[in-house]
Amino acid sequence: MSSPFNTSRFGGLVRPLHRLPLLRRMARQLARGLVLTQDFHGGRIAFNAVSHSWAWTGACTYENFDRPVQDRLLALSESRPRLLDVGANIGVMTLSVLLRNRATRALVVEPGNEAVALLRRSLHLNRLEERCEVLHLAASAGAEKLPF
């Protein structure tokens, strides 16, 4: 993965271009594996430019994605010292709480390789590694090996 590039600075320029099918196909090829970052609750969140293109080429950003859920988790965190996020993906909900409530610690469970790498990058960018433990694993009721 390449170094993070902050979409908050150029997202508005890309949105009109993203509507053109030819440019979108070209971008998918050129940006494969490209990691972008975006301003997020006073910090930054890292994500894949292609598979998460909706978060920087349209009206929705990660900060306003499922915002009622983010805000409800933040409110709940005020009376609870720990957050458990199972299936965290790139950690939107976890980062949302950790960046806005400095007293909370988190335990994250995520099986996806890319998602874990992006979450860890976001934790590093925001200096949150000490407050968040990431478990890179999946659970099963019996299978020793799980396809993913």
MARDRENFI-648004 format. One record per atom (N, C-alpha, C): residue in one letter; atom name; y, z, x. Coordinates in Angstrom, 2 decimals, decimal comma. Example, Ala and Ser with C-alpha at 12.3 -4.5 7.8 and 13.67 -1.06 7.14 Angstrom:
NODE residu atome       Y       Z       X
NODE      A     N   -5,69    7,80   13,19
NODE      A    CA   -4,50    7,80   12,30
NODE      A     C   -3,30    7,80   13,20
NODE      S     N   -2,25    7,08   12,85
NODE      S    CA   -1,06    7,14   13,67
NODE      S     C    0,03    7,87   12,90
END
This chain:
NODE residu atome       Y       Z       X
NODE      M     N   -1,17    0,00    0,84
NODE      M    CA    0,00    0,00    0,00
NODE      M     C    1,24    0,00    0,89
NODE      S     N    2,23   -0,68    0,46
NODE      S    CA    3,46   -0,74    1,24
NODE      S     C    4,34    0,47    0,96
NODE      S     N    5,46    0,54    1,65
NODE      S    CA    6,36    1,67    1,45
NODE      S     C    7,04    1,58    0,09
NODE      P     N    7,39    2,73   -0,49
NODE      P    CA    8,00    2,73   -1,82
NODE      P     C    9,36    2,04   -1,84
NODE      F     N    9,61    1,31   -2,88
NODE      F    CA   10,88    0,64   -3,10
NODE      F     C   11,40    1,13   -4,43
NODE      N     N   12,60    1,66   -4,46
NODE      N    CA   13,14    2,29   -5,66
NODE      N     C   13,63    1,25   -6,67
NODE      T     N   12,93    1,15   -7,81
NODE      T    CA   13,28    0,17   -8,84
NODE      T     C   14,56    0,51   -9,57
NODE      S     N   15,02    1,73   -9,48
NODE      S    CA   16,23    2,12  -10,19
NODE      S     C   17,44    1,32   -9,71
NODE      R     N   17,32    0,75   -8,54
NODE      R    CA   18,44   -0,02   -7,98
NODE      R     C   18,45   -1,48   -8,39
NODE      F     N   17,27   -2,03   -8,75
NODE      F    CA   17,24   -3,46   -9,04
NODE      F     C   16,50   -3,83  -10,32
NODE      G     N   15,98   -2,85  -11,06
NODE      G    CA   15,23   -3,13  -12,28
NODE      G     C   15,98   -3,98  -13,28
NODE      G     N   17,27   -3,77  -13,43
NODE      G    CA   18,07   -4,54  -14,38
NODE      G     C   18,15   -6,01  -14,04
NODE      L     N   18,07   -6,35  -12,76
NODE      L    CA   18,08   -7,75  -12,35
NODE      L     C   16,75   -8,44  -12,63
NODE      V     N   15,67   -7,68  -12,59
NODE      V    CA   14,33   -8,26  -12,75
NODE      V     C   13,99   -8,50  -14,21
NODE      R     N   14,49   -7,68  -15,10
NODE      R    CA   14,10   -7,77  -16,52
NODE      R     C   14,25   -9,18  -17,11
NODE      P     N   15,38   -9,86  -16,93
NODE      P    CA   15,49  -11,20  -17,51
NODE      P     C   14,54  -12,20  -16,85
NODE      L     N   14,30  -12,06  -15,56
NODE      L    CA   13,39  -12,96  -14,86
NODE      L     C   11,94  -12,74  -15,27
NODE      H     N   11,59  -11,51  -15,61
NODE      H    CA   10,23  -11,17  -15,98
NODE      H     C    9,81  -11,86  -17,28
NODE      R     N   10,76  -12,31  -18,07
NODE      R    CA   10,44  -12,98  -19,33
NODE      R     C    9,91  -14,40  -19,12
NODE      L     N   10,08  -14,96  -17,92
NODE      L    CA    9,63  -16,33  -17,63
NODE      L     C    8,18  -16,30  -17,14
NODE      P     N    7,25  -16,92  -17,88
NODE      P    CA    5,82  -16,86  -17,54
NODE      P     C    5,48  -17,30  -16,11
NODE      L     N    6,10  -18,36  -15,63
NODE      L    CA    5,81  -18,84  -14,28
NODE      L     C    6,20  -17,79  -13,23
NODE      L     N    7,37  -17,22  -13,37
NODE      L    CA    7,81  -16,19  -12,42
NODE      L     C    6,92  -14,94  -12,52
NODE      R     N    6,48  -14,61  -13,72
NODE      R    CA    5,60  -13,45  -13,89
NODE      R     C    4,27  -13,68  -13,18
NODE      R     N    3,69  -14,89  -13,30
NODE      R    CA    2,43  -15,20  -12,62
NODE      R     C    2,61  -15,14  -11,10
NODE      M     N    3,71  -15,69  -10,62
NODE      M    CA    3,98  -15,66   -9,17
NODE      M     C    4,15  -14,23   -8,68
NODE      A     N    4,87  -13,43   -9,44
NODE      A    CA    5,11  -12,03   -9,05
NODE      A     C    3,81  -11,25   -9,01
NODE      R     N    2,89  -11,54   -9,95
NODE      R    CA    1,60  -10,84   -9,96
NODE      R     C    0,86  -11,08   -8,65
NODE      Q     N    0,94  -12,28   -8,14
NODE      Q    CA    0,26  -12,60   -6,87
NODE      Q     C    0,99  -12,00   -5,68
NODE      L     N    2,30  -12,15   -5,65
NODE      L    CA    3,09  -11,68   -4,50
NODE      L     C    3,17  -10,16   -4,41
NODE      A     N    3,16   -9,50   -5,55
NODE      A    CA    3,36   -8,04   -5,57
NODE      A     C    2,06   -7,25   -5,65
NODE      R     N    0,93   -7,92   -5,53
NODE      R    CA   -0,35   -7,22   -5,61
NODE      R     C   -0,39   -6,12   -4,54
NODE      G     N   -0,63   -4,89   -4,95
NODE      G    CA   -0,70   -3,76   -4,02
NODE      G     C    0,65   -3,16   -3,66
NODE      L     N    1,73   -3,73   -4,16
NODE      L    CA    3,07   -3,22   -3,85
NODE      L     C    3,33   -1,93   -4,61
NODE      V     N    3,79   -0,92   -3,89
NODE      V    CA    4,12    0,36   -4,51
NODE      V     C    5,63    0,43   -4,66
NODE      L     N    6,06    0,75   -5,88
NODE      L    CA    7,47    0,94   -6,17
NODE      L     C    7,71    2,40   -6,52
NODE      T     N    8,95    2,83   -6,45
NODE      T    CA    9,31    4,15   -6,94
NODE      T     C   10,45    4,01   -7,93
NODE      Q     N   10,62    5,05   -8,71
NODE      Q    CA   11,64    5,05   -9,75
NODE      Q     C   12,20    6,47   -9,83
NODE      D     N   13,50    6,57  -10,10
NODE      D    CA   14,09    7,89  -10,32
NODE      D     C   13,36    8,56  -11,49
NODE      F     N   13,06    9,86  -11,31
NODE      F    CA   12,24   10,55  -12,31
NODE      F     C   12,58   12,03  -12,30
NODE      H     N   13,30   12,51  -13,28
NODE      H    CA   13,64   13,93  -13,45
NODE      H     C   14,18   14,58  -12,17
NODE      G     N   15,10   13,90  -11,52
NODE      G    CA   15,70   14,44  -10,30
NODE      G     C   14,88   14,19   -9,05
NODE      G     N   13,74   13,55   -9,20
NODE      G    CA   12,89   13,20   -8,07
NODE      G     C   12,54   11,72   -8,15
NODE      R     N   11,36   11,37   -7,65
NODE      R    CA   10,90    9,98   -7,72
NODE      R     C    9,42    9,95   -8,06
NODE      I     N    9,01    8,88   -8,73
NODE      I    CA    7,60    8,67   -9,06
NODE      I     C    7,18    7,33   -8,48
NODE      A     N    5,99    7,30   -7,87
NODE      A    CA    5,45    6,08   -7,26
NODE      A     C    4,46    5,44   -8,22
NODE      F     N    4,44    4,10   -8,25
NODE      F    CA    3,53    3,39   -9,14
NODE      F     C    3,29    1,98   -8,62
NODE      N     N    2,23    1,34   -9,15
NODE      N    CA    1,87   -0,01   -8,76
NODE      N     C    2,78   -1,01   -9,47
NODE      A     N    3,39   -1,90   -8,71
NODE      A    CA    4,37   -2,85   -9,25
NODE      A     C    3,78   -3,76  -10,31
NODE      V     N    2,52   -4,15  -10,16
NODE      V    CA    1,91   -5,10  -11,08
NODE      V     C    1,28   -4,40  -12,29
NODE      S     N    0,38   -3,46  -12,04
NODE      S    CA   -0,31   -2,84  -13,17
NODE      S     C    0,59   -1,92  -13,99
NODE      H     N    1,71   -1,51  -13,44
NODE      H    CA    2,66   -0,67  -14,17
NODE      H     C    4,00   -1,40  -14,35
NODE      S     N    3,94   -2,72  -14,44
NODE      S    CA    5,18   -3,50  -14,53
NODE      S     C    6,01   -3,14  -15,76
NODE      W     N    5,36   -2,68  -16,82
NODE      W    CA    6,08   -2,29  -18,04
NODE      W     C    7,12   -1,22  -17,76
NODE      A     N    6,88   -0,40  -16,72
NODE      A    CA    7,76    0,74  -16,44
NODE      A     C    9,04    0,36  -15,71
NODE      W     N    9,15   -0,88  -15,28
NODE      W    CA   10,38   -1,26  -14,58
NODE      W     C   10,91   -2,63  -14,98
NODE      T     N   10,19   -3,34  -15,85
NODE      T    CA   10,69   -4,66  -16,26
NODE      T     C   11,14   -4,69  -17,72
NODE      G     N   10,98   -3,60  -18,42
NODE      G    CA   11,37   -3,55  -19,82
NODE      G     C   12,31   -2,39  -20,07
NODE      A     N   12,41   -2,00  -21,31
NODE      A    CA   13,32   -0,92  -21,68
NODE      A     C   12,75    0,46  -21,35
NODE      C     N   11,43    0,56  -21,24
NODE      C    CA   10,79    1,85  -21,00
NODE      C     C   10,70    2,14  -19,50
NODE      T     N   11,04    3,34  -19,12
NODE      T    CA   10,84    3,82  -17,74
NODE      T     C    9,91    5,01  -17,81
NODE      Y     N    9,43    5,46  -16,66
NODE      Y    CA    8,55    6,63  -16,69
NODE      Y     C    9,26    7,88  -17,19
NODE      E     N   10,55    8,00  -16,96
NODE      E    CA   11,26    9,18  -17,43
NODE      E     C   11,33    9,24  -18,95
NODE      N     N   11,38    8,10  -19,63
NODE      N    CA   11,42    8,14  -21,09
NODE      N     C   10,08    7,80  -21,74
NODE      F     N    9,04    7,54  -20,94
NODE      F    CA    7,69    7,30  -21,43
NODE      F     C    7,11    8,59  -22,01
NODE      D     N    6,69    8,57  -23,25
NODE      D    CA    6,14    9,76  -23,92
NODE      D     C    7,03   10,98  -23,71
NODE      R     N    8,32   10,80  -23,80
NODE      R    CA    9,27   11,87  -23,52
NODE      R     C    9,06   13,12  -24,39
NODE      P     N    8,73   12,99  -25,68
NODE      P    CA    8,47   14,20  -26,46
NODE      P     C    7,30   15,02  -25,88
NODE      V     N    6,29   14,34  -25,38
NODE      V    CA    5,15   15,05  -24,78
NODE      V     C    5,58   15,71  -23,48
NODE      Q     N    6,34   15,00  -22,65
NODE      Q    CA    6,84   15,58  -21,41
NODE      Q     C    7,66   16,84  -21,71
NODE      D     N    8,54   16,75  -22,68
NODE      D    CA    9,41   17,88  -23,00
NODE      D     C    8,62   19,05  -23,60
NODE      R     N    7,60   18,76  -24,40
NODE      R    CA    6,78   19,83  -24,99
NODE      R     C    5,99   20,55  -23,90
NODE      L     N    5,43   19,79  -22,95
NODE      L    CA    4,71   20,42  -21,83
NODE      L     C    5,66   21,28  -21,00
NODE      L     N    6,87   20,81  -20,80
NODE      L    CA    7,86   21,61  -20,08
NODE      L     C    8,12   22,92  -20,81
NODE      A     N    8,32   22,85  -22,12
NODE      A    CA    8,57   24,06  -22,91
NODE      A     C    7,39   25,02  -22,82
NODE      L     N    6,18   24,49  -22,91
NODE      L    CA    4,98   25,34  -22,81
NODE      L     C    4,85   25,96  -21,41
NODE      S     N    5,31   25,25  -20,40
NODE      S    CA    5,19   25,76  -19,03
NODE      S     C    6,08   26,97  -18,77
NODE      E     N    7,09   27,17  -19,60
NODE      E    CA    7,99   28,30  -19,42
NODE      E     C    7,26   29,64  -19,56
NODE      S     N    6,19   29,66  -20,35
NODE      S    CA    5,45   30,90  -20,55
NODE      S     C    4,07   30,89  -19,88
NODE      R     N    3,79   29,86  -19,11
NODE      R    CA    2,50   29,75  -18,45
NODE      R     C    2,71   29,33  -17,00
NODE      P     N    2,07   30,02  -16,06
NODE      P    CA    2,32   29,72  -14,65
NODE      P     C    1,57   28,51  -14,11
NODE      R     N    0,52   28,05  -14,83
NODE      R    CA   -0,31   26,95  -14,32
NODE      R     C   -0,45   25,84  -15,35
NODE      L     N   -0,51   24,62  -14,85
NODE      L    CA   -0,74   23,43  -15,67
NODE      L     C   -2,04   22,79  -15,20
NODE      L     N   -2,92   22,44  -16,13
NODE      L    CA   -4,14   21,71  -15,83
NODE      L     C   -3,99   20,33  -16,45
NODE      D     N   -4,06   19,30  -15,63
NODE      D    CA   -3,92   17,92  -16,10
NODE      D     C   -5,22   17,18  -15,77
NODE      V     N   -6,05   16,96  -16,78
NODE      V    CA   -7,33   16,26  -16,60
NODE      V     C   -7,13   14,81  -17,00
NODE      G     N   -7,43   13,90  -16,09
NODE      G    CA   -7,18   12,49  -16,34
NODE      G     C   -5,71   12,17  -16,15
NODE      A     N   -5,16   12,64  -15,06
NODE      A    CA   -3,72   12,60  -14,83
NODE      A     C   -3,14   11,21  -14,57
NODE      N     N   -3,98   10,27  -14,20
NODE      N    CA   -3,50    8,95  -13,77
NODE      N     C   -2,51    9,17  -12,63
NODE      I     N   -1,32    8,59  -12,68
NODE      I    CA   -0,37    8,75  -11,55
NODE      I     C    0,44   10,03  -11,65
NODE      G     N    0,16   10,86  -12,65
NODE      G    CA    0,76   12,19  -12,73
NODE      G     C    2,08   12,30  -13,45
NODE      V     N    2,33   11,45  -14,41
NODE      V    CA    3,60   11,48  -15,14
NODE      V     C    3,86   12,87  -15,73
NODE      M     N    2,89   13,40  -16,45
NODE      M    CA    3,10   14,68  -17,12
NODE      M     C    3,21   15,82  -16,11
NODE      T     N    2,36   15,82  -15,11
NODE      T    CA    2,39   16,86  -14,08
NODE      T     C    3,72   16,84  -13,33
NODE      L     N    4,13   15,67  -12,87
NODE      L    CA    5,39   15,56  -12,13
NODE      L     C    6,58   15,94  -13,00
NODE      S     N    6,52   15,55  -14,28
NODE      S    CA    7,60   15,89  -15,20
NODE      S     C    7,80   17,40  -15,27
NODE      V     N    6,70   18,14  -15,34
NODE      V    CA    6,80   19,60  -15,42
NODE      V     C    7,20   20,19  -14,07
NODE      L     N    6,53   19,77  -13,00
NODE      L    CA    6,80   20,35  -11,68
NODE      L     C    8,24   20,12  -11,21
NODE      L     N    8,79   18,95  -11,53
NODE      L    CA   10,16   18,66  -11,11
NODE      L     C   11,20   19,44  -11,91
NODE      R     N   10,85   19,82  -13,14
NODE      R    CA   11,83   20,50  -13,99
NODE      R     C   11,59   22,00  -14,13
NODE      N     N   10,43   22,48  -13,69
NODE      N    CA   10,14   23,92  -13,75
NODE      N     C    9,58   24,33  -12,39
NODE      R     N   10,42   24,88  -11,56
NODE      R    CA   10,05   25,22  -10,18
NODE      R     C    9,07   26,39  -10,09
NODE      A     N    8,82   27,11  -11,20
NODE      A    CA    7,90   28,24  -11,18
NODE      A     C    6,45   27,83  -11,47
NODE      T     N    6,23   26,62  -11,94
NODE      T    CA    4,90   26,17  -12,34
NODE      T     C    4,13   25,58  -11,17
NODE      R     N    2,83   25,82  -11,18
NODE      R    CA    1,90   25,21  -10,25
NODE      R     C    0,93   24,37  -11,09
NODE      A     N    0,28   23,37  -10,47
NODE      A    CA   -0,59   22,49  -11,23
NODE      A     C   -1,91   22,24  -10,52
NODE      L     N   -2,93   22,00  -11,33
NODE      L    CA   -4,24   21,53  -10,87
NODE      L     C   -4,48   20,22  -11,61
NODE      V     N   -4,72   19,16  -10,86
NODE      V    CA   -4,87   17,82  -11,42
NODE      V     C   -6,28   17,31  -11,12
NODE      V     N   -6,92   16,72  -12,13
NODE      V    CA   -8,23   16,09  -11,96
NODE      V     C   -8,07   14,62  -12,32
NODE      E     N   -8,42   13,73  -11,38
NODE      E    CA   -8,28   12,30  -11,61
NODE      E     C   -9,34   11,55  -10,80
NODE      P     N  -10,14   10,68  -11,44
NODE      P    CA  -11,18    9,96  -10,71
NODE      P     C  -10,71    8,67  -10,03
NODE      G     N   -9,62    8,08  -10,46
NODE      G    CA   -9,20    6,77   -9,95
NODE      G     C   -8,60    6,83   -8,55
NODE      N     N   -9,11    6,00   -7,66
NODE      N    CA   -8,63    5,97   -6,27
NODE      N     C   -7,15    5,66   -6,16
NODE      E     N   -6,73    4,57   -6,81
NODE      E    CA   -5,32    4,17   -6,72
NODE      E     C   -4,41    5,20   -7,37
NODE      A     N   -4,83    5,72   -8,53
NODE      A    CA   -4,01    6,72   -9,22
NODE      A     C   -3,82    7,96   -8,36
NODE      V     N   -4,88    8,42   -7,71
NODE      V    CA   -4,79    9,60   -6,85
NODE      V     C   -3,86    9,32   -5,68
NODE      A     N   -3,98    8,15   -5,07
NODE      A    CA   -3,11    7,81   -3,94
NODE      A     C   -1,64    7,78   -4,37
NODE      L     N   -1,37    7,22   -5,54
NODE      L    CA    0,02    7,17   -6,03
NODE      L     C    0,54    8,56   -6,38
NODE      L     N   -0,30    9,37   -7,01
NODE      L    CA    0,10   10,74   -7,33
NODE      L     C    0,41   11,52   -6,06
NODE      R     N   -0,46   11,40   -5,08
NODE      R    CA   -0,22   12,11   -3,81
NODE      R     C    1,06   11,63   -3,14
NODE      R     N    1,33   10,35   -3,24
NODE      R    CA    2,57    9,82   -2,67
NODE      R     C    3,78   10,42   -3,38
NODE      S     N    3,72   10,51   -4,71
NODE      S    CA    4,83   11,10   -5,47
NODE      S     C    5,00   12,58   -5,11
NODE      L     N    3,89   13,29   -4,99
NODE      L    CA    3,97   14,70   -4,61
NODE      L     C    4,63   14,85   -3,24
NODE      H     N    4,27   13,97   -2,31
NODE      H    CA    4,87   14,02   -0,98
NODE      H     C    6,37   13,68   -1,02
NODE      L     N    6,72   12,62   -1,75
NODE      L    CA    8,13   12,22   -1,86
NODE      L     C    9,00   13,36   -2,40
NODE      N     N    8,42   14,15   -3,29
NODE      N    CA    9,17   15,22   -3,94
NODE      N     C    8,91   16,60   -3,34
NODE      R     N    8,18   16,63   -2,23
NODE      R    CA    7,82   17,88   -1,54
NODE      R     C    7,16   18,89   -2,50
NODE      L     N    6,19   18,41   -3,26
NODE      L    CA    5,50   19,25   -4,24
NODE      L     C    4,04   19,52   -3,88
NODE      E     N    3,60   19,11   -2,70
NODE      E    CA    2,19   19,25   -2,33
NODE      E     C    1,69   20,69   -2,42
NODE      E     N    2,53   21,65   -2,08
NODE      E    CA    2,10   23,05   -2,09
NODE      E     C    1,95   23,62   -3,50
NODE      R     N    2,56   22,96   -4,47
NODE      R    CA    2,49   23,46   -5,85
NODE      R     C    1,50   22,71   -6,72
NODE      C     N    0,80   21,72   -6,13
NODE      C    CA   -0,12   20,91   -6,93
NODE      C     C   -1,39   20,61   -6,13
NODE      E     N   -2,52   21,02   -6,67
NODE      E    CA   -3,81   20,69   -6,08
NODE      E     C   -4,38   19,49   -6,84
NODE      V     N   -4,79   18,46   -6,10
NODE      V    CA   -5,34   17,25   -6,70
NODE      V     C   -6,83   17,20   -6,42
NODE      L     N   -7,63   17,18   -7,48
NODE      L    CA   -9,08   17,03   -7,34
NODE      L     C   -9,44   15,60   -7,69
NODE      H     N   -9,91   14,86   -6,69
NODE      H    CA  -10,26   13,46   -6,87
NODE      H     C  -11,74   13,40   -7,25
NODE      L     N  -12,01   13,54   -8,56
NODE      L    CA  -13,39   13,57   -9,02
NODE      L     C  -13,48   13,27  -10,50
NODE      A     N  -14,71   13,03  -10,94
NODE      A    CA  -15,00   12,82  -12,36
NODE      A     C  -16,09   13,80  -12,78
NODE      A     N  -16,16   14,11  -14,04
NODE      A    CA  -17,19   15,01  -14,56
NODE      A     C  -18,18   14,23  -15,41
NODE      S     N  -19,42   14,69  -15,40
NODE      S    CA  -20,45   14,02  -16,17
NODE      S     C  -21,39   15,06  -16,77
NODE      A     N  -21,98   14,71  -17,89
NODE      A    CA  -22,93   15,61  -18,55
NODE      A     C  -24,33   15,44  -17,97
NODE      G     N  -24,52   14,61  -16,97
NODE      G    CA  -25,85   14,46  -16,41
NODE      G     C  -25,97   13,41  -15,34
NODE      A     N  -25,23   12,35  -15,43
NODE      A    CA  -25,33   11,29  -14,44
NODE      A     C  -24,80   11,76  -13,09
NODE      E     N  -25,56   11,43  -12,04
NODE      E    CA  -25,10   11,81  -10,70
NODE      E     C  -24,07   10,84  -10,17
NODE      K     N  -24,14    9,60  -10,63
NODE      K    CA  -23,18    8,59  -10,21
NODE      K     C  -22,57    7,96  -11,44
NODE      L     N  -21,26    7,86  -11,45
NODE      L    CA  -20,56    7,29  -12,59
NODE      L     C  -19,88    5,99  -12,19
NODE      P     N  -20,05    4,93  -12,97
NODE      P    CA  -19,29    3,70  -12,68
NODE      P     C  -17,84    3,91  -13,11
NODE      F     N  -16,92    3,42  -12,31
NODE      F    CA  -15,51    3,53  -12,66
NODE      F     C  -14,78    2,33  -12,15
END
